[in-house]
């Protein structure tokens, strides 16, 4: 990932061609440079700037004049701190093993206007000139431009293009908590498709999709995005269509055109977390029993909708039920999760204009999942939550401490 991006951007290529140790990693441009610490000892630190792509592989102008520094506080040649370029102390993970601890700020004076960084070359050269000059003056053999080859860095993120949103916000260490996970989504008719939309934007290791139904026009009306008429005319499967759409962003989406039932339950073995988004009680039951037996955490997402004919309006509830290592006694026997077969005339099966409820169900499920894995703070630790439409009521129940 590092070499192609450097090659396609003149400012980065210019830094490389002048011999600076430049690389691109985890949404940051990095330059490794010598500096002097408080003991007047020459060390190597790293300048880092988050970047944005104006189109894939082509960088936009730097967001501002600031930068991050990974290393001890840079000093003058006598060990005196460079106080003029330090804006604040921070703790921002650039990538595993590389943490920035100082927020730097320096910009040229501009008469009668606001300074705008022209490119990364000018920005890095300015900071390099300030930080590296003491080291070069202490030792004539030390140069900021070392001409040393920097190993190609692959972000090991599973995205087709770089996640610059996390680096710009300084939350790489937060989103990295999801990296080791293999996620299964069972059922892609409505809610499951929205779950995929959100999960595909996280750096999880792999996403496995399970559904044996075709992708019909009524599915298009309660799925994210907009399927074209030509998409529907080829009669794709749900998992095939959605894997192709989100494979444009996430490289490790595996489509399984199968129904999860007793004979195929083994396909869920080895996953780290499961989203259950099916509307059949018996299917739910066999999946839940298997996952509980294997101690696999999961979320079951469901919607109950009814038509009030007198007012020609819909009423109902959106539900998210979680099973984790902390608590799972509430998920068996139909206590919190309906496992009875649905009636043939169920309003949810008939009504297709509920994409907003599918999306809300997925939002609540994905937020709960992220809480379980430490992305969001989890003060309530609820394992069962419902949203009731007509009274706008959101509940939190089944906390582990109350089990």
FIPA-428153 format. One record per residue (C-alpha): residue in three letters; x, z, y. Coordinates in pm, 1 decimal, padded with zeros to 6 digits, always signed. Example, Ala and Ser with C-alpha at 12.3 -4.5 7.8 and 13.67 -1.06 7.14 Angstrom:
REM FIPA-428153
('ala', (+01230.0, +00780.0, -00450.0))
('ser', (+01367.0, +00714.0, -00106.0))
END
This chain:
REM FIPA-428153
('unk', (+00000.0, +00000.0, +00000.0))
('unk', (+00288.5, +00072.1, +00236.3))
('unk', (+00470.4, -00262.0, +00228.5))
('unk', (+00173.2, -00499.0, +00285.3))
('unk', (+00046.8, -00297.2, +00582.3))
('unk', (+00391.6, -00285.7, +00741.6))
('unk', (+00440.3, -00658.3, +00683.0))
('unk', (+00109.0, -00748.5, +00848.8))
('unk', (+00162.0, -00548.0, +01168.5))
('unk', (+00432.7, -00653.6, +01413.9))
('unk', (+00486.4, -00305.0, +01557.7))
('unk', (+00538.4, -00143.2, +01215.8))
('unk', (+00753.0, -00430.9, +01096.8))
('unk', (+00968.3, -00399.9, +01407.5))
('unk', (+01034.3, -00032.3, +01333.8))
('unk', (+01128.8, -00119.2, +00976.3))
('unk', (+01349.9, -00409.9, +01079.0))
('unk', (+01537.9, -00186.1, +01322.0))
('unk', (+01623.8, +00041.6, +01031.4))
('unk', (+01379.9, +00331.3, +01071.6))
('unk', (+01254.0, +00509.1, +00759.8))
('unk', (+00888.1, +00411.0, +00794.9))
('unk', (+00609.8, +00434.4, +00540.6))
('unk', (+00230.8, +00433.7, +00533.7))
('unk', (+00056.1, +00702.4, +00332.1))
('unk', (-00287.1, +00866.9, +00316.9))
('unk', (-00405.7, +00710.9, +00642.8))
('unk', (-00091.1, +00793.6, +00840.2))
('unk', (+00208.4, +00598.5, +00966.3))
('unk', (+00516.9, +00812.4, +00896.3))
('unk', (+00873.4, +00789.9, +01026.5))
('unk', (+01137.8, +01022.8, +00882.4))
('unk', (+01400.8, +01117.8, +01141.9))
('unk', (+01690.5, +01361.8, +01199.0))
('unk', (+01649.3, +01653.3, +01438.5))
('unk', (+01811.1, +01983.7, +01532.0))
('unk', (+01654.7, +02317.3, +01432.0))
('unk', (+01685.9, +02659.9, +01600.0))
('unk', (+02015.7, +02722.7, +01419.1))
('unk', (+02161.1, +02406.0, +01571.6))
('unk', (+02156.4, +02253.0, +01222.1))
('unk', (+02068.9, +01887.7, +01167.8))
('unk', (+01769.1, +01840.0, +00940.9))
('unk', (+01519.4, +01566.2, +00851.2))
('unk', (+01159.0, +01585.2, +00970.8))
('unk', (+00862.3, +01352.3, +00980.1))
('unk', (+00664.3, +01207.9, +01268.7))
('unk', (+00307.7, +01119.4, +01169.0))
('unk', (+00026.6, +00930.9, +01342.7))
('unk', (-00316.4, +00870.2, +01195.3))
('unk', (-00422.8, +00507.9, +01221.1))
('unk', (-00738.1, +00299.4, +01232.7))
('unk', (-00772.1, -00055.4, +01101.9))
('unk', (-00955.9, -00298.2, +01327.3))
('unk', (-00985.8, -00515.5, +01017.3))
('unk', (-00847.6, -00460.6, +00666.0))
('unk', (-00468.7, -00444.8, +00684.7))
('unk', (-00449.4, -00491.2, +01063.4))
('unk', (-00407.2, -00178.8, +01275.2))
('unk', (-00592.2, -00102.5, +01593.0))
('unk', (-00399.6, +00035.1, +01888.4))
('unk', (-00303.1, +00405.9, +01853.1))
('unk', (-00590.9, +00640.2, +01931.2))
('unk', (-00391.2, +00840.1, +02187.5))
('unk', (-00043.2, +00952.6, +02288.8))
('unk', (-00017.8, +01251.6, +02052.2))
('unk', (+00157.4, +01280.8, +01716.7))
('unk', (+00204.4, +01528.5, +01432.6))
('unk', (+00535.0, +01680.1, +01323.6))
('unk', (+00626.7, +01799.0, +00974.3))
('unk', (+00939.0, +02012.1, +00987.2))
('unk', (+01079.8, +02311.9, +01171.7))
('unk', (+01025.2, +02309.8, +01548.9))
('unk', (+01258.4, +02046.2, +01700.7))
('unk', (+01525.7, +02183.2, +01932.2))
('unk', (+01793.8, +02078.9, +02177.4))
('unk', (+02153.7, +02062.1, +02052.6))
('unk', (+02209.2, +02431.5, +02133.7))
('unk', (+01908.7, +02541.9, +01924.3))
('unk', (+01680.1, +02592.4, +02223.8))
('unk', (+01320.3, +02490.7, +02147.3))
('unk', (+01182.4, +02167.7, +02292.9))
('unk', (+00880.8, +02326.4, +02456.3))
('unk', (+00788.3, +02022.9, +02663.8))
('unk', (+00655.5, +01813.4, +02375.9))
('unk', (+00469.6, +02081.4, +02180.8))
('unk', (+00094.0, +02084.3, +02234.3))
('unk', (-00009.8, +02337.8, +01970.6))
('unk', (+00049.1, +02478.6, +01625.1))
('unk', (-00152.3, +02312.6, +01349.1))
('unk', (-00161.9, +02297.3, +00973.6))
('unk', (-00260.4, +01946.0, +00866.0))
('unk', (-00188.5, +01811.7, +00519.7))
('unk', (-00058.7, +01457.7, +00549.4))
('unk', (-00034.9, +01419.5, +00173.7))
('unk', (+00036.8, +01663.4, -00111.3))
('unk', (+00373.3, +01825.2, -00036.0))
('unk', (+00388.2, +01713.3, +00327.6))
('unk', (+00222.0, +01937.9, +00586.8))
('unk', (+00239.3, +01893.6, +00963.9))
('unk', (+00271.1, +02219.7, +01155.0))
('unk', (+00309.8, +02101.9, +01515.6))
('unk', (+00089.6, +01884.3, +01734.4))
('unk', (+00311.8, +01689.9, +01975.6))
('unk', (+00212.8, +01552.1, +02312.5))
('unk', (+00417.4, +01323.8, +02536.4))
('unk', (+00320.2, +01032.1, +02752.0))
('unk', (+00477.9, +00836.6, +03036.0))
('unk', (+00350.6, +00892.3, +03385.7))
('unk', (+00120.0, +00621.1, +03511.5))
('unk', (+00040.0, +00589.9, +03879.7))
('unk', (-00327.5, +00543.9, +03952.8))
('unk', (-00453.1, +00512.6, +03598.1))
('unk', (-00471.0, +00645.3, +03244.4))
('unk', (-00184.7, +00580.9, +03004.4))
('unk', (-00279.3, +00379.2, +02696.4))
('unk', (-00039.7, +00346.1, +02403.1))
('unk', (+00037.4, -00024.7, +02359.3))
('unk', (+00134.8, -00001.3, +01991.4))
('unk', (+00300.6, +00215.3, +01726.3))
('unk', (+00645.9, +00079.6, +01801.6))
('unk', (+00643.2, +00208.0, +02159.6))
('unk', (+00484.1, +00535.9, +02057.8))
('unk', (+00728.6, +00619.2, +01779.2))
('unk', (+01033.0, +00503.3, +01977.9))
('unk', (+00943.7, +00743.8, +02257.6))
('unk', (+00917.3, +01045.0, +02025.5))
('unk', (+01222.8, +00938.5, +01825.2))
('unk', (+01427.8, +00916.5, +02145.8))
('unk', (+01332.2, +01270.4, +02245.6))
('unk', (+01357.4, +01442.3, +01906.4))
('unk', (+01659.3, +01265.2, +01757.3))
('unk', (+01894.7, +01252.0, +02058.6))
('unk', (+02027.5, +01608.3, +02004.9))
('unk', (+02109.5, +01537.2, +01639.3))
('unk', (+02285.2, +01211.2, +01726.5))
('unk', (+02488.6, +01387.2, +01996.2))
('unk', (+02598.6, +01664.6, +01758.7))
('unk', (+02716.5, +01428.0, +01485.7))
('unk', (+02831.6, +01074.5, +01560.7))
('unk', (+02748.6, +00966.9, +01205.2))
('unk', (+02381.8, +01062.0, +01240.6))
('unk', (+02139.9, +00785.4, +01335.6))
('unk', (+01761.9, +00784.2, +01359.3))
('unk', (+01768.7, +00426.4, +01231.9))
('unk', (+01935.7, +00483.3, +00893.7))
('unk', (+01852.2, +00145.9, +00735.7))
('unk', (+01776.7, +00347.0, +00422.4))
('unk', (+01520.3, +00197.9, +00186.1))
('unk', (+01202.8, +00408.3, +00164.7))
('unk', (+01025.7, +00398.3, -00173.0))
('unk', (+00687.9, +00225.7, -00164.5))
('unk', (+00415.9, +00487.8, -00139.6))
('unk', (+00084.3, +00431.0, -00313.3))
('unk', (-00179.5, +00667.9, -00182.4))
('unk', (-00308.9, +00719.9, -00539.2))
('unk', (-00654.6, +00718.1, -00377.9))
('unk', (-00894.8, +00494.0, -00567.6))
('unk', (-01009.6, +00297.0, -00266.2))
('unk', (-00975.9, -00074.8, -00213.8))
('unk', (-00874.4, -00002.7, +00147.1))
('unk', (-00735.2, +00306.6, +00317.2))
('unk', (-00956.0, +00604.8, +00397.6))
('unk', (-00866.3, +00645.6, +00763.9))
('unk', (-01170.8, +00863.6, +00835.7))
('unk', (-01019.0, +01168.2, +00662.7))
('unk', (-00675.6, +01126.8, +00821.3))
('unk', (-00820.0, +01080.4, +01170.5))
('unk', (-01020.2, +01401.3, +01125.2))
('unk', (-00724.8, +01584.6, +00970.5))
('unk', (-00918.1, +01676.2, +00653.5))
('unk', (-00711.9, +01508.0, +00381.2))
('unk', (-00652.0, +01846.5, +00217.0))
('unk', (-01028.3, +01901.2, +00205.4))
('unk', (-01125.1, +01565.0, +00058.8))
('unk', (-00833.5, +01580.4, -00188.0))
('unk', (-01017.1, +01858.5, -00372.6))
('unk', (-01237.0, +01587.7, -00524.9))
('unk', (-00952.9, +01361.8, -00641.0))
('unk', (-00917.0, +01492.2, -00998.2))
('unk', (-01286.0, +01451.3, -01082.0))
('unk', (-01452.9, +01200.4, -01311.2))
('unk', (-01819.4, +01182.7, -01210.9))
('unk', (-02116.0, +01054.3, -01413.2))
('unk', (-02442.4, +00941.7, -01255.3))
('unk', (-02728.8, +00910.2, -01503.9))
('unk', (-03017.2, +00705.0, -01366.8))
('unk', (-02970.0, +00455.7, -01082.0))
('unk', (-03328.5, +00371.3, -00994.2))
('unk', (-03348.7, +00537.9, -00652.7))
('unk', (-03188.4, +00876.1, -00595.7))
('unk', (-02898.0, +00792.0, -00827.0))
('unk', (-02816.9, +00482.8, -00623.3))
('unk', (-02791.1, +00693.0, -00307.9))
('unk', (-02575.9, +00947.5, -00493.2))
('unk', (-02343.5, +00659.2, -00578.0))
('unk', (-02340.1, +00551.1, -00213.4))
('unk', (-02210.0, +00892.7, -00108.2))
('unk', (-01979.9, +00962.7, -00404.0))
('unk', (-01817.3, +00617.5, -00377.4))
('unk', (-01692.7, +00720.9, -00032.5))
('unk', (-01500.3, +01016.4, -00179.7))
('unk', (-01160.8, +00994.9, -00353.6))
('unk', (-01288.7, +01093.6, -00699.8))
('unk', (-01082.8, +00957.5, -00987.3))
('unk', (-01365.6, +00769.1, -01158.1))
('unk', (-01741.5, +00714.4, -01133.1))
('unk', (-01937.8, +00629.4, -01448.0))
('unk', (-02286.7, +00481.0, -01414.6))
('unk', (-02551.6, +00500.2, -01688.5))
('unk', (-02882.5, +00312.2, -01686.3))
('unk', (-03022.0, +00043.0, -01915.7))
('unk', (-03289.8, -00097.0, -01682.2))
('unk', (-03281.6, -00422.8, -01486.2))
('unk', (-03259.0, -00412.1, -01107.7))
('unk', (-03605.4, -00526.2, -00994.3))
('unk', (-03742.4, -00585.5, -00646.5))
('unk', (-03911.8, -00244.3, -00642.2))
('unk', (-03570.3, -00087.8, -00705.1))
('unk', (-03433.3, -00274.6, -00403.2))
('unk', (-03692.5, -00104.1, -00184.0))
('unk', (-03568.0, +00243.2, -00276.4))
('unk', (-03194.3, +00180.7, -00301.9))
('unk', (-02928.7, +00182.1, -00028.7))
('unk', (-02832.8, -00143.3, +00136.6))
('unk', (-03029.1, -00465.7, +00118.1))
('unk', (-03032.3, -00678.8, -00195.3))
('unk', (-03067.6, -01050.2, -00126.9))
('unk', (-03320.2, -01275.7, -00296.2))
('unk', (-03032.3, -01445.6, -00478.6))
('unk', (-02915.2, -01104.3, -00601.8))
('unk', (-03254.4, -01045.3, -00760.1))
('unk', (-03291.8, -01395.7, -00900.9))
('unk', (-03001.3, -01347.8, -01141.9))
('unk', (-03183.2, -01042.2, -01285.6))
('unk', (-02890.8, -00800.5, -01279.7))
('unk', (-02889.3, -00461.8, -01442.5))
('unk', (-02901.9, -00163.7, -01210.0))
('unk', (-02554.2, -00050.4, -01304.1))
('unk', (-02413.1, -00402.3, -01287.5))
('unk', (-02554.9, -00472.0, -00943.5))
('unk', (-02453.8, -00137.0, -00795.2))
('unk', (-02108.3, -00134.1, -00954.4))
('unk', (-02042.7, -00474.5, -00800.2))
('unk', (-02160.9, -00359.5, -00457.6))
('unk', (-01962.6, -00035.1, -00448.5))
('unk', (-01666.2, -00181.0, -00632.3))
('unk', (-01589.3, -00347.7, -00301.9))
('unk', (-01485.9, -00003.0, -00180.8))
('unk', (-01401.6, +00215.0, -00482.7))
('unk', (-01176.9, +00070.8, -00751.9))
('unk', (-01281.0, +00290.0, -01044.1))
('unk', (-01654.4, +00248.0, -01098.8))
('unk', (-01748.1, +00194.2, -01463.5))
('unk', (-02090.4, +00046.8, -01541.7))
('unk', (-02255.2, +00145.3, -01873.0))
('unk', (-02570.1, -00054.5, -01942.1))
('unk', (-02708.8, +00209.5, -02176.3))
('unk', (-02975.2, +00475.9, -02179.5))
('unk', (-02845.5, +00827.7, -02227.4))
('unk', (-03035.2, +00971.6, -02523.1))
('unk', (-02948.0, +01152.1, -02844.8))
('unk', (-02747.8, +00858.8, -02983.9))
('unk', (-02545.2, +00803.6, -02665.1))
('unk', (-02490.3, +01157.7, -02539.5))
('unk', (-02125.6, +01137.4, -02645.1))
('unk', (-02065.2, +00900.4, -02352.9))
('unk', (-02088.2, +01200.9, -02121.1))
('unk', (-01804.6, +01380.6, -02297.3))
('unk', (-01491.9, +01415.1, -02087.4))
('unk', (-01657.1, +01391.4, -01746.3))
('unk', (-01609.0, +01671.7, -01494.7))
('unk', (-01951.1, +01660.8, -01331.9))
('unk', (-02285.7, +01489.6, -01392.2))
('unk', (-02564.6, +01392.3, -01153.5))
('unk', (-02890.5, +01359.0, -01349.8))
('unk', (-03131.9, +01132.9, -01163.5))
('unk', (-03388.5, +01034.5, -01427.1))
('unk', (-03765.4, +01064.5, -01406.7))
('unk', (-03834.8, +01130.7, -01776.0))
('unk', (-03865.9, +01489.0, -01895.4))
('unk', (-03750.7, +01428.0, -02251.9))
('unk', (-03439.7, +01244.9, -02132.9))
('unk', (-03363.6, +01532.6, -01900.8))
('unk', (-03399.3, +01783.3, -02181.6))
('unk', (-03153.4, +01623.9, -02423.6))
('unk', (-02897.7, +01562.4, -02148.3))
('unk', (-02922.4, +01916.1, -02013.0))
('unk', (-02892.4, +02074.7, -02356.5))
('unk', (-02578.2, +01873.0, -02426.7))
('unk', (-02417.8, +01954.6, -02092.8))
('unk', (-02495.5, +02324.9, -02121.2))
('unk', (-02350.4, +02330.9, -02472.9))
('unk', (-02032.7, +02162.3, -02344.1))
('unk', (-02016.4, +02383.3, -02030.2))
('unk', (-02019.9, +02071.5, -01812.8))
('unk', (-02146.9, +02142.9, -01459.6))
('unk', (-02428.1, +01921.5, -01334.6))
('unk', (-02701.8, +01872.2, -01079.9))
('unk', (-03050.5, +01756.3, -01172.1))
('unk', (-03223.2, +01583.4, -00880.8))
('unk', (-03596.3, +01525.3, -00878.2))
('unk', (-03889.1, +01427.6, -00658.4))
('unk', (-04254.2, +01514.0, -00703.9))
('unk', (-04491.6, +01303.4, -00491.5))
('unk', (-04870.8, +01289.4, -00483.1))
('unk', (-05115.3, +01074.5, -00290.9))
('unk', (-05385.3, +01248.5, -00087.2))
('unk', (-05652.7, +00981.8, -00086.3))
('unk', (-05868.1, +01146.5, +00181.8))
('unk', (-05589.8, +01115.9, +00440.7))
('unk', (-05401.8, +00825.1, +00281.1))
('unk', (-05080.6, +01026.1, +00300.8))
('unk', (-04818.3, +01156.3, +00063.6))
('unk', (-04727.1, +01515.5, -00013.1))
('unk', (-04454.1, +01640.6, -00237.1))
('unk', (-04127.3, +01818.5, -00297.6))
('unk', (-03763.4, +01718.9, -00325.3))
('unk', (-03567.4, +01933.8, -00573.3))
('unk', (-03199.4, +01995.3, -00648.3))
('unk', (-03114.0, +02219.8, -00944.3))
('unk', (-02751.6, +02306.2, -01020.6))
('unk', (-02579.4, +02435.5, -01333.1))
('unk', (-02225.8, +02568.8, -01300.9))
('unk', (-01987.3, +02806.8, -01473.0))
('unk', (-02135.6, +03081.1, -01254.2))
('unk', (-02497.3, +03020.9, -01349.0))
('unk', (-02689.5, +02802.9, -01590.9))
('unk', (-02956.6, +03025.8, -01749.3))
('unk', (-03228.0, +02878.2, -01525.7))
('unk', (-03195.7, +02516.7, -01642.3))
('unk', (-03326.0, +02540.0, -02000.8))
('unk', (-03681.5, +02566.4, -02125.2))
('unk', (-03842.7, +02403.7, -01823.5))
('unk', (-03788.5, +02709.0, -01603.4))
('unk', (-03667.6, +02515.5, -01299.9))
('unk', (-03633.7, +02160.0, -01430.8))
('unk', (-03944.0, +01976.7, -01557.8))
('unk', (-03891.0, +01848.9, -01911.0))
('unk', (-04248.2, +01750.4, -02001.9))
('unk', (-04329.3, +01375.6, -02025.5))
('unk', (-04468.1, +01228.4, -01702.9))
('unk', (-04827.4, +01114.3, -01687.5))
('unk', (-04867.4, +00732.8, -01695.8))
('unk', (-05045.2, +00731.3, -01358.8))
('unk', (-04785.4, +00949.3, -01182.6))
('unk', (-04775.2, +00861.7, -00811.5))
('unk', (-04394.5, +00859.7, -00802.2))
('unk', (-04385.5, +00575.2, -01055.3))
('unk', (-04639.1, +00373.6, -00856.4))
('unk', (-04515.8, +00423.1, -00501.9))
('unk', (-04207.9, +00232.0, -00388.9))
('unk', (-04193.2, +00325.4, -00020.5))
('unk', (-04002.1, +00650.9, -00060.2))
('unk', (-03642.6, +00545.3, +00001.8))
('unk', (-03613.4, +00824.9, +00256.9))
('unk', (-03699.0, +01085.1, -00007.1))
('unk', (-03453.6, +00931.3, -00251.9))
('unk', (-03187.1, +00943.7, +00017.4))
('unk', (-03270.4, +01304.7, +00107.0))
('unk', (-03263.0, +01405.5, -00258.7))
('unk', (-02919.3, +01247.8, -00293.1))
('unk', (-02791.6, +01403.9, +00030.3))
('unk', (-02892.2, +01752.9, -00082.6))
('unk', (-02742.7, +01695.0, -00428.5))
('unk', (-02411.2, +01563.5, -00298.4))
('unk', (-02378.3, +01842.2, -00041.2))
('unk', (-02438.3, +02095.9, -00319.3))
('unk', (-02175.0, +01924.7, -00536.6))
('unk', (-01923.5, +01934.6, -00253.7))
('unk', (-01995.4, +02303.9, -00203.9))
('unk', (-01918.8, +02371.3, -00570.4))
('unk', (-01577.4, +02212.0, -00535.4))
('unk', (-01483.2, +02374.8, -00206.8))
('unk', (-01531.9, +02087.6, +00035.7))
('unk', (-01806.4, +02274.4, +00220.7))
('unk', (-01822.0, +02649.8, +00253.7))
('unk', (-02076.4, +02791.1, +00008.7))
('unk', (-02217.8, +03111.6, +00154.1))
('unk', (-02554.4, +03103.5, -00023.1))
('unk', (-02438.9, +02976.1, -00367.2))
('unk', (-02793.4, +02861.5, -00442.4))
('unk', (-02846.6, +02690.4, -00778.2))
('unk', (-03201.1, +02574.9, -00708.5))
('unk', (-03326.6, +02429.7, -00381.4))
('unk', (-03646.4, +02256.2, -00277.7))
('unk', (-03764.2, +02075.0, +00030.9))
('unk', (-04141.5, +02061.1, +00081.8))
('unk', (-04246.0, +01765.1, +00292.1))
('unk', (-04565.9, +01869.0, +00468.0))
('unk', (-04444.6, +02211.5, +00586.7))
('unk', (-04079.2, +02110.5, +00635.4))
('unk', (-03963.9, +02401.9, +00419.0))
('unk', (-03617.6, +02419.3, +00260.7))
('unk', (-03566.2, +02697.4, +00004.6))
('unk', (-03259.5, +02843.4, -00170.0))
('unk', (-03303.6, +03025.6, -00500.7))
('unk', (-03122.2, +03116.6, -00823.9))
('unk', (-02807.2, +03269.5, -00676.7))
('unk', (-02557.7, +03390.2, -00940.1))
('unk', (-02559.6, +03747.4, -00811.6))
('unk', (-02933.3, +03767.9, -00872.3))
('unk', (-02916.7, +03628.1, -01227.3))
END
